[in-house]
């Protein structure tokens, strides 16, 4: 039995975040990773996806060139070369992270881990014992129990396939569907999004999501809500998706069908029972300090935490908290109220804090500032197709409790609102700032 102070299961952002405080305190640390160091985000998620989004941004700029009195020929996207560029950008990430872990003094062990006792795990033929074990194994696509599910691909497949399909169906109207859907649509692909629920992009403000829906449909994306997928079958070399809507069965043909029905914690193979870790359908019961309620020597962070946002920065944040709790004792708690999130569609949607509906559910007396900014000089200057904001301010305190933007550099400006919320800068104080002009930031005063 090899002994460590800390054993971390998972080498993504969360797991590596744990190593900062624990190694600084001189603890011996082992990190177990079954695939590539860095996990999903840099290798199979955020980073490669953003390469495709950047290309779609360029196509969008070209499409709007006429608004700047620029005449251009229709562009041609070399999809195979784009995928090669994406792979080239991410190729060295695992080796660089391996070097970082070596420099930090972390022992990296390759393999699948499983608990054999409350404080011990097995990796292949090796057994490791530790004072604290951290579950940071990330998430995986939620399986769909529909006929023909074997024909489904995931975002991993989209990011690896060098062949540009003619038509794609996304099952699920969440973040991945809209981000990749906008890339495909600008590349000339016929895109359909099928969402079983009445609302798209659950968790985002409804009005902001409606703006994205309108822009997506303007691009030619076909969107169906309350659409229940019944089966997928191969027909004449293509895939036919059968779904029910408004009491009728409908059909749509595609070259690729993508599972975008969300992600679940990747803990199935850990043998949580052997680790005395209480869970329900893979959802580990944790306390406010991210500790297992049944085994306080085990912490959970990142996408393996079922109740927190599945975002790369959140994983790093939670990993840092777990690391400090291991060193200091269980003193630190996460606060998710000021963490911004963005949907990297084109234009992007950005959000921080409460939606209007959630603010009213909490009984807050709020002022809501909604702005369609398409006629504002900044939006007209950049020929924006969508420029919209909603800022939610608590009336009694003048504090911003939520901010939501579509277009207008919202994925960057949202951080100003997040900073204001975190440090109790009021709406009036934010409006009184002197901003550089002409910039998108200068429009914050008018948004309020």
Beta strands, then each sheet from edge to edge (+ up, - down):
strand 1: 2-9
strand 2: 29-33
strand 3: 107-110
strand 4: 113-117
strand 5: 120-123
strand 6: 126-135
strand 7: 139-141
strand 8: 167-171
strand 9: 190-194
strand 10: 222-224
strand 11: 228-235
strand 12: 238-245
strand 13: 248-254
strand 14: 256-259
strand 15: 263-265
strand 16: 279-280
strand 17: 283-284
strand 18: 298-300
strand 19: 341-343
strand 20: 349-353
strand 21: 366-372
strand 22: 388-394
strand 23: 400-406
sheet 1: 3+ 2+ 1+ 6+ 5- 4+
sheet 2: 3+ 2+ 1+ 6+ 18+
sheet 3: 7+ 15-
sheet 4: 10+ 9+ 8+ 14+
sheet 5: 11+ 12- 13+
sheet 6: 16+ 17-
sheet 7: 19+ 20- 23+ 22- 21+
end
